[in-house]
Amino acid sequence: MLLEKLAPIIRRYDEISISLINPNIINDIKKLTSLSKEQSDIEEIVQNAKLYAKALQDIQDNKLLLEDKELGELAKEELKILEIQKNSLESIIKNLLIPKDPNDNKNIYLELRAGTGGDEAGIFVNDLFRAYCRYAEAKNWKVEIISSSENNFGGYKEIIALIKGNGAYSRLKYEGGTHRVQRVPETESQGRIHTSAITVAIMPEVDDVEITINPNDLKIEVFRAGGNGGQCVNTTDSAVRITHIPTGISVSMQDEKSQHKNKDKAMKILKARIYETQIQEQKDQNSQARKSQVGTGDRSERIRTYNYPQNRITDHRIGITLYNLEETMLAGNLDNIIDPLIANTQSQEMGNIE
């Protein structure tokens, strides 16, 4: 029963209230701050829980009056209102009880890579990255390109960017996976529709407190950078490759002329990739949590198709199809896809709360 699940939360809230007026706690700033935050985190649940308990009691009281000749009709009407109130509070409380993702408010590393489809896949990397940039702009987030590798047709073989903004991970974490595009490529002379694919990875930015890497587990190599970058880049060993030996995860960076800057960037991305792997392992170990997710975030999983001839976007995880592809890509209006994904996840998780 939902009320039984709420009882320990209410008790804990009351316990904290008593502790916060204890002189020993008041004089302990660290403990005071910790308890105040804990109470703040559950305050909204407790407030709604008390309203819910009152609604249940009022429903029970009014049911006892249904057979009363004078008050029966009034109780019947009151019950209709109370049932609506009870159902509304149940939805609010179940939503509040959904475990918060500790990464939701973090900045993210957005990584797009061309897959099958050759140069056309690289062109779509550019198109989708531009859509993400416009989406970020609408959210007042900042986008910083960390690394990129261009192809010969105005696209990218790979691009990595840091997106800074409150809630960036909470909104974009559903984008990880394989994105398929169906259209006539710019490189196609016969007007035939091709199918290409790119992969997207969303990795929360992490700091040294959240993940510690043993320096002995790292293999660091320096080499001469290739491609564009100026004479200095091409004549000095400024490029850096860092490999995490236990996981085999490797990051190469050569965008900066400074070896130190390339190493710093590579290390940050390496930590994000290792952290992402740890998150995935935790999901795999918890089968119930895995069921409640929209997709796995695995890059091998095809999550979405962009069909240009039909102006159609289909997200395969929840079976939603929208016929506003042009608007979505040009304006970066991704909320039409992201909002249903979030709602679906919340609905599944709320269904696990009795």
C-alpha positions as CSV (number, residue, x, y, z in Angstrom):
1,M,0.0,0.0,0.0
2,L,1.3,3.5,-0.9
3,L,0.6,4.9,2.5
4,E,2.8,2.2,4.1
5,K,5.6,3.1,1.8
6,L,5.3,6.7,2.8
7,A,5.2,6.1,6.6
8,P,9.0,5.8,7.0
9,I,9.7,8.9,4.9
10,I,7.3,10.9,7.1
11,R,9.0,9.5,10.3
12,R,12.4,10.4,8.9
13,Y,11.3,13.9,8.2
14,D,10.0,14.3,11.7
15,E,13.2,12.9,13.1
16,I,15.3,15.4,11.2
17,S,13.1,18.2,12.4
18,I,13.8,17.3,16.0
19,S,17.6,16.9,15.2
20,L,17.7,20.4,13.7
21,I,16.9,22.0,17.0
22,N,19.5,20.0,18.9
23,P,22.3,22.3,20.0
24,N,24.9,19.7,19.2
25,I,23.7,19.6,15.6
26,I,23.3,23.3,15.3
27,N,27.0,23.7,16.2
28,D,28.1,21.1,13.7
29,I,27.9,22.9,10.4
30,K,28.7,19.9,8.3
31,K,26.0,17.7,10.0
32,L,23.5,20.6,10.0
33,T,24.0,21.1,6.2
34,S,23.6,17.4,5.5
35,L,20.4,17.0,7.5
36,S,18.9,20.2,6.1
37,K,19.5,18.9,2.5
38,E,18.1,15.5,3.3
39,Q,15.0,17.1,4.8
40,S,14.6,19.5,1.8
41,D,14.9,16.5,-0.6
42,I,11.9,14.7,1.0
43,E,9.8,17.8,2.1
44,E,7.6,17.8,-1.0
45,I,6.9,14.1,-0.7
46,V,6.0,14.5,3.0
47,Q,3.6,17.4,2.3
48,N,1.8,15.5,-0.4
49,A,1.8,12.3,1.8
50,K,0.0,14.2,4.6
51,L,-2.6,15.5,2.1
52,Y,-3.0,12.0,0.7
53,A,-3.5,10.5,4.2
54,K,-6.1,13.1,5.0
55,A,-7.9,12.4,1.7
56,L,-8.0,8.7,2.5
57,Q,-9.4,9.4,6.0
58,D,-12.0,11.8,4.6
59,I,-13.1,9.1,2.0
60,Q,-13.5,6.6,4.8
61,D,-15.5,9.1,6.9
62,N,-17.8,10.0,4.0
63,K,-18.5,6.4,3.2
64,L,-19.9,5.9,6.7
65,L,-22.4,8.7,6.0
66,L,-23.7,7.2,2.7
67,E,-26.7,5.5,4.5
68,D,-27.6,8.7,6.4
69,K,-30.9,10.1,5.2
70,E,-29.8,13.7,5.7
71,L,-26.2,13.6,4.8
72,G,-26.0,10.7,2.4
73,E,-26.3,12.7,-0.8
74,L,-23.9,15.3,0.4
75,A,-21.4,12.6,1.3
76,K,-21.9,11.0,-2.2
77,E,-20.9,14.3,-3.9
78,E,-18.0,14.8,-1.5
79,L,-16.7,11.3,-2.3
80,K,-16.5,12.2,-6.0
81,I,-14.3,15.2,-5.3
82,L,-12.2,13.2,-2.8
83,E,-11.6,10.3,-5.2
84,I,-10.3,12.8,-7.9
85,Q,-8.1,14.4,-5.2
86,K,-6.8,11.0,-4.1
87,N,-5.9,9.9,-7.6
88,S,-4.2,13.2,-8.3
89,L,-2.1,12.9,-5.2
90,E,-1.2,9.3,-5.9
91,S,0.3,10.4,-9.3
92,I,2.2,13.3,-7.8
93,I,3.6,11.1,-5.0
94,K,4.6,8.2,-7.3
95,N,6.4,10.7,-9.5
96,L,8.2,12.1,-6.5
97,L,9.2,8.6,-5.3
98,I,11.0,7.8,-8.6
99,P,14.7,7.6,-7.7
100,K,16.5,10.6,-9.0
101,D,19.4,10.0,-11.4
102,P,22.4,11.6,-9.7
103,N,23.8,12.6,-13.1
104,D,20.7,14.5,-14.3
105,N,22.0,18.0,-13.6
106,K,25.5,17.4,-15.0
107,N,27.2,18.7,-18.1
108,I,27.7,16.1,-20.8
109,Y,30.2,15.0,-23.4
110,L,28.3,14.5,-26.7
111,E,30.1,12.2,-29.1
112,L,28.9,11.5,-32.6
113,R,30.6,9.1,-35.0
114,A,29.9,8.2,-38.6
115,G,29.0,4.6,-39.1
116,T,27.8,2.7,-42.2
117,G,27.3,4.9,-45.2
118,G,30.7,6.5,-45.8
119,D,30.7,10.2,-46.5
120,E,26.9,10.5,-46.3
121,A,27.1,9.2,-42.7
122,G,29.6,12.0,-42.0
123,I,27.3,14.6,-43.5
124,F,24.5,13.4,-41.2
125,V,26.8,13.6,-38.2
126,N,27.1,17.3,-39.0
127,D,23.3,17.7,-39.5
128,L,22.5,16.0,-36.2
129,F,25.2,17.9,-34.3
130,R,23.8,21.2,-35.7
131,A,20.4,20.1,-34.4
132,Y,21.8,19.4,-31.0
133,C,23.6,22.8,-31.0
134,R,20.3,24.6,-31.8
135,Y,18.5,22.6,-29.1
136,A,21.3,23.6,-26.6
137,E,20.9,27.2,-27.6
138,A,17.2,27.2,-26.9
139,K,18.0,25.8,-23.5
140,N,20.6,28.4,-22.8
141,W,23.3,25.8,-22.7
142,K,26.9,26.3,-23.9
143,V,28.5,24.1,-26.5
144,E,32.3,23.7,-26.7
145,I,33.8,21.5,-29.4
146,I,36.5,19.4,-27.9
147,S,37.7,17.4,-30.8
148,S,36.6,16.9,-34.5
149,S,37.7,15.0,-37.6
150,E,36.2,16.3,-40.8
151,N,35.5,14.4,-44.0
152,N,35.7,15.8,-47.6
153,F,32.0,16.8,-47.9
154,G,31.4,19.2,-45.1
155,G,30.7,16.5,-42.5
156,Y,32.5,14.8,-39.7
157,K,34.0,11.4,-39.2
158,E,33.8,12.1,-35.5
159,I,33.0,15.1,-33.3
160,I,33.1,15.4,-29.5
161,A,31.6,18.4,-27.7
162,L,31.1,19.4,-24.1
163,I,27.6,20.8,-23.4
164,K,27.4,22.8,-20.3
165,G,24.0,23.6,-18.7
166,N,21.7,22.6,-15.9
167,G,19.8,19.5,-16.8
168,A,21.8,18.7,-19.9
169,Y,22.2,15.0,-19.0
170,S,18.6,14.7,-17.9
171,R,17.3,15.8,-21.3
172,L,19.9,14.3,-23.7
173,K,20.7,10.9,-22.0
174,Y,18.1,9.3,-24.2
175,E,20.0,10.1,-27.3
176,G,22.7,7.5,-26.9
177,G,22.6,4.8,-29.6
178,T,22.5,4.3,-33.3
179,H,20.7,6.9,-35.4
180,R,19.7,5.8,-38.9
181,V,19.1,8.2,-41.8
182,Q,17.3,7.4,-45.1
183,R,17.6,10.0,-47.9
184,V,19.2,10.8,-51.2
185,P,22.8,11.7,-50.3
186,E,24.6,14.8,-51.7
187,T,27.1,12.4,-53.0
188,E,24.5,10.4,-55.0
189,S,24.3,11.2,-58.7
190,Q,21.5,8.8,-59.6
191,G,18.9,10.1,-57.1
192,R,18.7,6.8,-55.2
193,I,17.8,6.7,-51.5
194,H,20.5,5.4,-49.2
195,T,20.5,4.2,-45.6
196,S,23.3,5.3,-43.4
197,A,23.9,5.2,-39.7
198,I,25.8,7.1,-37.1
199,T,26.4,6.5,-33.4
200,V,25.8,8.9,-30.5
201,A,27.2,8.6,-27.0
202,I,26.1,10.8,-24.1
203,M,28.5,10.8,-21.2
204,P,28.1,12.8,-18.0
205,E,31.1,15.0,-17.1
206,V,32.8,13.7,-14.0
207,D,35.4,15.0,-11.6
208,D,38.2,13.4,-9.6
209,V,35.9,12.8,-6.6
210,E,33.5,10.5,-8.6
211,I,36.1,8.4,-10.4
212,T,39.7,7.6,-9.5
213,I,42.1,6.2,-12.1
214,N,45.3,4.5,-11.0
215,P,48.1,6.1,-13.0
216,N,49.7,2.7,-13.3
217,D,46.6,1.6,-15.3
218,L,47.3,4.1,-18.0
219,K,49.4,3.8,-21.2
220,I,50.2,7.3,-22.5
221,E,51.6,7.8,-26.0
222,V,52.6,10.9,-27.8
223,F,52.9,11.2,-31.6
224,R,53.0,13.7,-34.4
225,A,49.6,15.1,-35.2
226,G,48.2,14.8,-38.8
227,G,45.7,16.7,-40.8
228,N,44.9,20.4,-40.4
229,G,46.3,22.3,-37.5
230,G,49.1,24.4,-38.8
231,Q,52.9,23.8,-39.2
232,C,53.5,23.6,-35.4
233,V,51.0,20.8,-35.0
234,N,52.5,18.7,-37.8
235,T,56.2,19.1,-36.7
236,T,56.0,18.4,-33.0
237,D,54.8,15.4,-31.0
238,S,51.8,17.2,-29.6
239,A,49.1,14.5,-30.2
240,V,48.3,12.3,-27.2
241,R,46.7,8.8,-26.9
242,I,45.7,7.5,-23.5
243,T,44.7,3.9,-23.0
244,H,43.1,2.6,-19.8
245,I,44.6,-0.9,-19.7
246,P,42.0,-2.7,-17.5
247,T,39.1,-1.7,-19.8
248,G,40.9,-1.2,-23.1
249,I,39.2,2.2,-23.5
250,S,41.4,4.6,-25.5
251,V,41.2,8.3,-26.3
252,S,43.3,10.2,-28.8
253,M,43.5,14.0,-28.9
254,Q,45.4,16.2,-31.4
255,D,43.3,19.4,-31.8
256,E,45.5,21.5,-29.6
257,K,49.1,22.5,-30.4
258,S,50.1,21.9,-26.8
259,Q,50.7,18.3,-25.7
260,H,49.7,19.3,-22.2
261,K,46.3,20.6,-23.4
262,N,45.7,17.5,-25.5
263,K,46.5,15.3,-22.6
264,D,44.2,17.2,-20.3
265,K,41.3,16.9,-22.8
266,A,41.9,13.3,-23.5
267,M,42.0,12.5,-19.7
268,K,38.6,14.2,-19.2
269,I,37.0,12.2,-22.0
270,L,38.6,9.0,-20.8
271,K,37.1,9.5,-17.3
272,A,33.7,10.2,-18.8
273,R,33.9,7.0,-21.0
274,I,35.0,4.9,-18.0
275,Y,32.2,6.4,-15.9
276,E,29.7,5.7,-18.7
277,T,30.8,2.1,-18.7
278,Q,30.4,1.8,-15.0
279,I,26.9,3.2,-15.2
280,Q,26.0,0.6,-17.9
281,E,27.4,-2.2,-15.8
282,Q,25.2,-1.1,-12.9
283,K,22.1,-1.1,-15.1
284,D,23.0,-4.6,-16.4
285,Q,23.3,-5.9,-12.8
286,N,19.9,-4.5,-11.9
287,S,17.3,-6.2,-14.2
288,Q,14.4,-4.2,-12.8
289,A,16.2,-0.9,-13.4
290,R,17.1,-2.1,-16.9
291,K,13.4,-2.8,-17.7
292,S,12.5,0.7,-16.6
293,Q,14.9,2.4,-19.0
294,V,14.1,3.7,-22.5
295,G,16.7,1.6,-24.3
296,T,20.1,0.8,-22.9
297,G,22.2,3.7,-24.2
298,D,24.3,1.1,-26.0
299,R,25.7,2.5,-29.2
300,S,24.9,-0.7,-31.1
301,E,21.1,-0.3,-30.4
302,R,19.2,1.4,-33.3
303,I,17.1,3.9,-31.5
304,R,15.8,6.2,-34.2
305,T,15.2,6.6,-38.0
306,Y,15.2,9.9,-39.9
307,N,13.4,9.4,-43.2
308,Y,13.7,12.5,-45.3
309,P,11.5,11.6,-48.3
310,Q,8.6,11.1,-45.9
311,N,9.6,13.9,-43.6
312,R,9.4,11.3,-40.8
313,I,11.2,10.6,-37.5
314,T,10.5,7.3,-35.8
315,D,11.8,6.5,-32.3
316,H,11.9,2.7,-32.2
317,R,12.0,2.4,-28.4
318,I,8.5,3.7,-27.8
319,G,7.1,3.4,-31.3
320,I,6.5,7.1,-31.8
321,T,6.4,8.6,-35.3
322,L,6.4,12.3,-36.1
323,Y,6.1,14.0,-39.4
324,N,8.1,17.1,-38.7
325,L,11.7,16.0,-39.6
326,E,12.6,19.2,-41.3
327,E,11.5,21.4,-38.4
328,T,13.2,19.1,-35.9
329,M,16.5,19.2,-37.7
330,L,16.6,22.8,-38.8
331,A,15.3,24.3,-35.5
332,G,16.6,21.7,-33.1
333,N,13.1,21.1,-31.8
334,L,14.0,17.8,-30.0
335,D,11.5,18.2,-27.1
336,N,8.8,16.6,-29.3
337,I,10.8,13.4,-29.1
338,I,12.5,13.8,-25.8
339,D,9.4,14.6,-23.8
340,P,7.5,11.3,-24.7
341,L,10.7,9.3,-23.9
342,I,10.9,10.9,-20.4
343,A,7.1,10.4,-19.9
344,N,7.4,6.8,-20.9
345,T,10.2,6.2,-18.5
346,Q,8.4,7.9,-15.7
347,S,5.2,5.9,-16.4
348,Q,7.1,2.6,-16.2
349,E,8.9,3.5,-13.0
350,M,5.7,4.8,-11.4
351,G,4.0,1.5,-12.3
352,N,6.6,-0.2,-10.0
353,I,5.5,1.9,-7.1
354,E,2.5,0.4,-5.3
